[in-house]
Amino acid sequence: MTVVPQDSSEPVTDRHSPTLRPVLEILESAIRYRDWIFSLAAPYLGSRVLEVGAGSGTMFACIVDREQATALELDSELVRSLEERFASLPNVTVIQGNVNDAETMSKLRALNIDSAMSFNVLEHIEDDVLALRSVASVLRPGGSFAVLVPAFPSIFGAMDRGVGHVRRYRRRELVTKMQDSGFLVKAAHYVNLPGYFAWYINGRVLRANSPAGGPRMVSYYDKTVIPLARQLERIVHPPFGQSVFVVGSKR
C-alpha cells in the first residue's frame, strides 16, 4: 500500500463533525445497503478507481480487487484507519488531502485514474462545483464519476446538521452541476424510496442527530426493508428517495 501525506494546511472540505464518525460506525452494519449502492456504481468503474472521501473504507473495500484503488480522505483519523485496514494490499494508495486542493489533485493525476466514485461526500463541501471540476481534472477523457448524495432539501433535519451536511440535492440540481463541471451525464435517478420516510421521521420528527435505535435498528432495516426496496427499484426508479445517484462521463 502507498501512503501520500497531505501538504495543504488550509482545507476547504470539512467533514470533522463530532457526530460523523459514530454515525459511520453505525452504518457499517448495513452491508446489504452498501452492496446495493455499490452495484449502482460498479458498471461505470474501470480498473484504476478513485474514491473521493473514502471515510473508514466501507465502500472502498468493494474496489480493492481492481488494478489500482486510490482512497482520498481528509480526516487524519480516518486516514490512519484506512492505512491499517488495507496495509497488506500493494495495489492500494491512500492519499490524505482535500479534493479542492491543487497539490493533492496533481498527485492524483499522476496515477492515471480511469474512473471515480463518491458516496455521501459532496453534500459536505461548500464549493461542490469546484470539487466536481477537480475530479474531472484527474480523470482520463471518457472516464466516469459515479456520485451518490442525500436528496431533497425538504427532509433536511437534525441528522443532516449533526453529520455536517451543507445541503441535500434534487436530481436536476446535481445533473446541472455535473454538466457545468465537464461531464456528460449517463444516469440520474433517485434511490431508496423507504429511506426518504425513515430520514424524515428520524431527523424532522424525532430530531435525532444519529440513527434512532442505533446499530440494532439499522441492522434490522438493512435485513428487511433494503432487499425489498432494491428489488422494486431494479424494475422502476422511484419519483423520489433518500438519495440521488448520478453518473457523468468526462467530456
Contacts in CASP RR format, 6 or more apart in sequence:
PFRMAT RR
TARGET T0000
AUTHOR 0000-0000-0000
METHOD contacts of the structure
MODEL  1
MTVVPQDSSEPVTDRHSPTLRPVLEILESAIRYRDWIFSLAAPYLGSRVL
EVGAGSGTMFACIVDREQATALELDSELVRSLEERFASLPNVTVIQGNVN
DAETMSKLRALNIDSAMSFNVLEHIEDDVLALRSVASVLRPGGSFAVLVP
AFPSIFGAMDRGVGHVRRYRRRELVTKMQDSGFLVKAAHYVNLPGYFAWY
INGRVLRANSPAGGPRMVSYYDKTVIPLARQLERIVHPPFGQSVFVVGSK
R
1 83 0 8 1.000
1 86 0 8 1.000
1 87 0 8 1.000
1 88 0 8 1.000
1 89 0 8 1.000
1 90 0 8 1.000
1 92 0 8 1.000
1 93 0 8 1.000
1 94 0 8 1.000
2 92 0 8 1.000
2 93 0 8 1.000
2 94 0 8 1.000
3 83 0 8 1.000
3 93 0 8 1.000
3 94 0 8 1.000
3 95 0 8 1.000
3 96 0 8 1.000
4 93 0 8 1.000
4 94 0 8 1.000
4 95 0 8 1.000
4 96 0 8 1.000
4 107 0 8 1.000
5 96 0 8 1.000
6 74 0 8 1.000
6 95 0 8 1.000
6 96 0 8 1.000
6 97 0 8 1.000
6 98 0 8 1.000
6 101 0 8 1.000
6 104 0 8 1.000
7 101 0 8 1.000
7 103 0 8 1.000
7 104 0 8 1.000
8 97 0 8 1.000
8 98 0 8 1.000
8 101 0 8 1.000
8 103 0 8 1.000
8 104 0 8 1.000
11 74 0 8 1.000
11 97 0 8 1.000
11 98 0 8 1.000
11 101 0 8 1.000
12 98 0 8 1.000
12 100 0 8 1.000
12 101 0 8 1.000
12 125 0 8 1.000
12 126 0 8 1.000
12 127 0 8 1.000
12 130 0 8 1.000
13 74 0 8 1.000
13 98 0 8 1.000
13 99 0 8 1.000
13 100 0 8 1.000
13 124 0 8 1.000
13 125 0 8 1.000
13 126 0 8 1.000
13 131 0 8 1.000
14 124 0 8 1.000
14 164 0 8 1.000
15 53 0 8 1.000
15 74 0 8 1.000
15 75 0 8 1.000
15 121 0 8 1.000
15 124 0 8 1.000
15 164 0 8 1.000
16 75 0 8 1.000
17 162 0 8 1.000
17 163 0 8 1.000
17 164 0 8 1.000
19 162 0 8 1.000
19 163 0 8 1.000
19 164 0 8 1.000
19 209 0 8 1.000
19 210 0 8 1.000
20 162 0 8 1.000
20 163 0 8 1.000
20 164 0 8 1.000
21 56 0 8 1.000
21 77 0 8 1.000
21 78 0 8 1.000
22 210 0 8 1.000
23 159 0 8 1.000
23 163 0 8 1.000
23 210 0 8 1.000
23 211 0 8 1.000
24 55 0 8 1.000
24 56 0 8 1.000
24 58 0 8 1.000
25 56 0 8 1.000
26 210 0 8 1.000
26 211 0 8 1.000
26 214 0 8 1.000
26 215 0 8 1.000
26 218 0 8 1.000
27 33 0 8 1.000
27 58 0 8 1.000
27 211 0 8 1.000
27 218 0 8 1.000
28 56 0 8 1.000
28 58 0 8 1.000
29 215 0 8 1.000
29 218 0 8 1.000
29 219 0 8 1.000
29 222 0 8 1.000
30 218 0 8 1.000
30 219 0 8 1.000
30 221 0 8 1.000
30 222 0 8 1.000
30 226 0 8 1.000
31 222 0 8 1.000
32 222 0 8 1.000
32 223 0 8 1.000
32 226 0 8 1.000
32 227 0 8 1.000
32 230 0 8 1.000
33 192 0 8 1.000
33 222 0 8 1.000
33 226 0 8 1.000
34 58 0 8 1.000
34 59 0 8 1.000
34 62 0 8 1.000
36 226 0 8 1.000
36 229 0 8 1.000
36 230 0 8 1.000
37 59 0 8 1.000
37 119 0 8 1.000
37 148 0 8 1.000
37 191 0 8 1.000
37 243 0 8 1.000
37 245 0 8 1.000
38 59 0 8 1.000
38 62 0 8 1.000
40 146 0 8 1.000
40 148 0 8 1.000
40 191 0 8 1.000
40 245 0 8 1.000
41 117 0 8 1.000
41 119 0 8 1.000
41 146 0 8 1.000
41 148 0 8 1.000
41 245 0 8 1.000
41 247 0 8 1.000
42 62 0 8 1.000
44 115 0 8 1.000
44 144 0 8 1.000
44 146 0 8 1.000
44 186 0 8 1.000
44 187 0 8 1.000
44 247 0 8 1.000
44 248 0 8 1.000
45 63 0 8 1.000
45 66 0 8 1.000
45 115 0 8 1.000
45 117 0 8 1.000
45 144 0 8 1.000
45 146 0 8 1.000
46 66 0 8 1.000
46 114 0 8 1.000
46 115 0 8 1.000
46 144 0 8 1.000
47 66 0 8 1.000
47 67 0 8 1.000
47 68 0 8 1.000
47 114 0 8 1.000
48 66 0 8 1.000
48 67 0 8 1.000
48 68 0 8 1.000
48 70 0 8 1.000
48 111 0 8 1.000
48 112 0 8 1.000
48 113 0 8 1.000
48 114 0 8 1.000
48 115 0 8 1.000
49 63 0 8 1.000
49 66 0 8 1.000
49 68 0 8 1.000
49 69 0 8 1.000
49 70 0 8 1.000
49 113 0 8 1.000
49 114 0 8 1.000
49 115 0 8 1.000
49 116 0 8 1.000
49 117 0 8 1.000
50 70 0 8 1.000
50 71 0 8 1.000
50 72 0 8 1.000
50 108 0 8 1.000
50 111 0 8 1.000
50 113 0 8 1.000
50 115 0 8 1.000
50 116 0 8 1.000
50 117 0 8 1.000
50 135 0 8 1.000
50 138 0 8 1.000
51 57 0 8 1.000
51 59 0 8 1.000
51 60 0 8 1.000
51 63 0 8 1.000
51 69 0 8 1.000
51 70 0 8 1.000
51 71 0 8 1.000
51 72 0 8 1.000
51 116 0 8 1.000
51 117 0 8 1.000
51 118 0 8 1.000
51 119 0 8 1.000
52 72 0 8 1.000
52 99 0 8 1.000
52 116 0 8 1.000
52 117 0 8 1.000
52 118 0 8 1.000
52 121 0 8 1.000
52 131 0 8 1.000
52 135 0 8 1.000
53 71 0 8 1.000
53 72 0 8 1.000
53 73 0 8 1.000
53 74 0 8 1.000
53 99 0 8 1.000
53 118 0 8 1.000
53 121 0 8 1.000
54 60 0 8 1.000
54 71 0 8 1.000
54 72 0 8 1.000
54 73 0 8 1.000
54 78 0 8 1.000
54 82 0 8 1.000
54 94 0 8 1.000
55 71 0 8 1.000
55 73 0 8 1.000
55 75 0 8 1.000
55 78 0 8 1.000
55 81 0 8 1.000
55 82 0 8 1.000
56 78 0 8 1.000
56 81 0 8 1.000
56 82 0 8 1.000
56 85 0 8 1.000
57 71 0 8 1.000
57 81 0 8 1.000
57 82 0 8 1.000
57 85 0 8 1.000
59 117 0 8 1.000
59 119 0 8 1.000
60 69 0 8 1.000
60 71 0 8 1.000
60 82 0 8 1.000
60 86 0 8 1.000
61 85 0 8 1.000
63 69 0 8 1.000
63 117 0 8 1.000
64 86 0 8 1.000
64 89 0 8 1.000
64 91 0 8 1.000
64 92 0 8 1.000
66 91 0 8 1.000
67 91 0 8 1.000
68 91 0 8 1.000
68 93 0 8 1.000
68 111 0 8 1.000
68 112 0 8 1.000
68 113 0 8 1.000
69 89 0 8 1.000
69 91 0 8 1.000
69 92 0 8 1.000
69 93 0 8 1.000
70 92 0 8 1.000
70 93 0 8 1.000
70 94 0 8 1.000
70 95 0 8 1.000
70 108 0 8 1.000
70 111 0 8 1.000
70 113 0 8 1.000
71 82 0 8 1.000
71 86 0 8 1.000
71 92 0 8 1.000
71 93 0 8 1.000
71 94 0 8 1.000
71 95 0 8 1.000
72 95 0 8 1.000
72 97 0 8 1.000
72 99 0 8 1.000
72 104 0 8 1.000
72 108 0 8 1.000
73 79 0 8 1.000
73 82 0 8 1.000
73 94 0 8 1.000
73 95 0 8 1.000
73 96 0 8 1.000
73 97 0 8 1.000
74 96 0 8 1.000
74 97 0 8 1.000
74 98 0 8 1.000
76 96 0 8 1.000
79 94 0 8 1.000
79 96 0 8 1.000
82 94 0 8 1.000
83 94 0 8 1.000
86 92 0 8 1.000
86 94 0 8 1.000
93 111 0 8 1.000
95 104 0 8 1.000
95 107 0 8 1.000
95 108 0 8 1.000
97 104 0 8 1.000
98 104 0 8 1.000
99 105 0 8 1.000
99 125 0 8 1.000
99 131 0 8 1.000
99 134 0 8 1.000
99 135 0 8 1.000
100 125 0 8 1.000
100 127 0 8 1.000
100 130 0 8 1.000
100 131 0 8 1.000
100 134 0 8 1.000
105 134 0 8 1.000
105 137 0 8 1.000
105 138 0 8 1.000
108 138 0 8 1.000
109 137 0 8 1.000
109 138 0 8 1.000
111 138 0 8 1.000
112 140 0 8 1.000
113 138 0 8 1.000
113 139 0 8 1.000
113 140 0 8 1.000
114 139 0 8 1.000
114 140 0 8 1.000
114 143 0 8 1.000
115 139 0 8 1.000
115 143 0 8 1.000
115 144 0 8 1.000
115 145 0 8 1.000
115 146 0 8 1.000
116 135 0 8 1.000
116 138 0 8 1.000
116 139 0 8 1.000
116 144 0 8 1.000
116 145 0 8 1.000
116 146 0 8 1.000
117 145 0 8 1.000
117 146 0 8 1.000
117 147 0 8 1.000
118 135 0 8 1.000
118 145 0 8 1.000
118 146 0 8 1.000
118 147 0 8 1.000
118 148 0 8 1.000
119 147 0 8 1.000
119 148 0 8 1.000
120 148 0 8 1.000
120 149 0 8 1.000
120 150 0 8 1.000
120 243 0 8 1.000
121 149 0 8 1.000
122 128 0 8 1.000
122 131 0 8 1.000
122 132 0 8 1.000
122 147 0 8 1.000
122 149 0 8 1.000
122 169 0 8 1.000
122 174 0 8 1.000
123 149 0 8 1.000
123 150 0 8 1.000
123 165 0 8 1.000
123 166 0 8 1.000
123 167 0 8 1.000
123 168 0 8 1.000
123 169 0 8 1.000
124 164 0 8 1.000
124 165 0 8 1.000
124 166 0 8 1.000
125 131 0 8 1.000
125 166 0 8 1.000
126 166 0 8 1.000
128 166 0 8 1.000
128 167 0 8 1.000
128 177 0 8 1.000
129 177 0 8 1.000
129 180 0 8 1.000
129 181 0 8 1.000
132 145 0 8 1.000
132 177 0 8 1.000
132 178 0 8 1.000
132 181 0 8 1.000
132 182 0 8 1.000
132 183 0 8 1.000
133 181 0 8 1.000
133 182 0 8 1.000
135 145 0 8 1.000
135 181 0 8 1.000
136 145 0 8 1.000
136 181 0 8 1.000
136 182 0 8 1.000
136 183 0 8 1.000
136 250 0 8 1.000
139 145 0 8 1.000
139 250 0 8 1.000
140 250 0 8 1.000
141 250 0 8 1.000
141 251 0 8 1.000
142 249 0 8 1.000
142 250 0 8 1.000
142 251 0 8 1.000
143 249 0 8 1.000
143 250 0 8 1.000
144 186 0 8 1.000
144 247 0 8 1.000
144 248 0 8 1.000
144 249 0 8 1.000
144 250 0 8 1.000
145 178 0 8 1.000
145 183 0 8 1.000
145 247 0 8 1.000
145 248 0 8 1.000
145 249 0 8 1.000
145 250 0 8 1.000
146 245 0 8 1.000
146 246 0 8 1.000
146 247 0 8 1.000
146 248 0 8 1.000
147 174 0 8 1.000
147 178 0 8 1.000
147 245 0 8 1.000
147 246 0 8 1.000
147 247 0 8 1.000
147 248 0 8 1.000
148 191 0 8 1.000
148 243 0 8 1.000
148 244 0 8 1.000
148 245 0 8 1.000
149 168 0 8 1.000
149 169 0 8 1.000
149 174 0 8 1.000
149 243 0 8 1.000
149 244 0 8 1.000
150 160 0 8 1.000
150 165 0 8 1.000
150 168 0 8 1.000
150 169 0 8 1.000
150 199 0 8 1.000
150 242 0 8 1.000
150 243 0 8 1.000
150 244 0 8 1.000
151 168 0 8 1.000
151 169 0 8 1.000
151 170 0 8 1.000
151 171 0 8 1.000
151 190 0 8 1.000
151 191 0 8 1.000
151 196 0 8 1.000
151 240 0 8 1.000
151 241 0 8 1.000
151 242 0 8 1.000
151 243 0 8 1.000
151 244 0 8 1.000
152 168 0 8 1.000
152 169 0 8 1.000
152 170 0 8 1.000
152 196 0 8 1.000
152 240 0 8 1.000
152 241 0 8 1.000
153 167 0 8 1.000
153 168 0 8 1.000
153 169 0 8 1.000
153 170 0 8 1.000
155 168 0 8 1.000
155 196 0 8 1.000
155 199 0 8 1.000
155 200 0 8 1.000
155 203 0 8 1.000
155 204 0 8 1.000
156 165 0 8 1.000
156 167 0 8 1.000
156 168 0 8 1.000
157 203 0 8 1.000
157 204 0 8 1.000
157 207 0 8 1.000
158 203 0 8 1.000
158 204 0 8 1.000
158 206 0 8 1.000
158 207 0 8 1.000
158 208 0 8 1.000
158 209 0 8 1.000
159 199 0 8 1.000
159 202 0 8 1.000
159 203 0 8 1.000
159 208 0 8 1.000
159 209 0 8 1.000
159 210 0 8 1.000
159 211 0 8 1.000
160 168 0 8 1.000
160 203 0 8 1.000
161 209 0 8 1.000
162 209 0 8 1.000
162 210 0 8 1.000
163 209 0 8 1.000
169 244 0 8 1.000
170 244 0 8 1.000
171 188 0 8 1.000
171 189 0 8 1.000
171 190 0 8 1.000
171 244 0 8 1.000
171 246 0 8 1.000
174 188 0 8 1.000
174 244 0 8 1.000
174 246 0 8 1.000
175 185 0 8 1.000
175 188 0 8 1.000
175 246 0 8 1.000
178 185 0 8 1.000
178 246 0 8 1.000
178 248 0 8 1.000
179 185 0 8 1.000
182 250 0 8 1.000
182 251 0 8 1.000
183 248 0 8 1.000
183 249 0 8 1.000
183 250 0 8 1.000
183 251 0 8 1.000
184 248 0 8 1.000
184 249 0 8 1.000
184 250 0 8 1.000
184 251 0 8 1.000
185 246 0 8 1.000
185 247 0 8 1.000
185 248 0 8 1.000
186 247 0 8 1.000
186 248 0 8 1.000
186 249 0 8 1.000
187 245 0 8 1.000
187 246 0 8 1.000
187 247 0 8 1.000
187 248 0 8 1.000
188 244 0 8 1.000
188 245 0 8 1.000
188 246 0 8 1.000
188 247 0 8 1.000
189 237 0 8 1.000
189 244 0 8 1.000
189 245 0 8 1.000
190 237 0 8 1.000
190 238 0 8 1.000
190 239 0 8 1.000
190 240 0 8 1.000
190 241 0 8 1.000
190 243 0 8 1.000
190 244 0 8 1.000
190 245 0 8 1.000
191 233 0 8 1.000
191 238 0 8 1.000
191 241 0 8 1.000
191 242 0 8 1.000
191 243 0 8 1.000
191 244 0 8 1.000
191 245 0 8 1.000
192 226 0 8 1.000
192 229 0 8 1.000
192 233 0 8 1.000
192 241 0 8 1.000
192 242 0 8 1.000
192 243 0 8 1.000
193 229 0 8 1.000
193 232 0 8 1.000
193 233 0 8 1.000
193 238 0 8 1.000
193 240 0 8 1.000
193 241 0 8 1.000
193 242 0 8 1.000
194 225 0 8 1.000
194 229 0 8 1.000
194 242 0 8 1.000
195 225 0 8 1.000
195 229 0 8 1.000
195 241 0 8 1.000
195 242 0 8 1.000
196 240 0 8 1.000
196 241 0 8 1.000
196 242 0 8 1.000
198 221 0 8 1.000
198 242 0 8 1.000
199 242 0 8 1.000
201 212 0 8 1.000
202 208 0 8 1.000
202 211 0 8 1.000
202 212 0 8 1.000
203 209 0 8 1.000
206 212 0 8 1.000
211 217 0 8 1.000
211 218 0 8 1.000
END
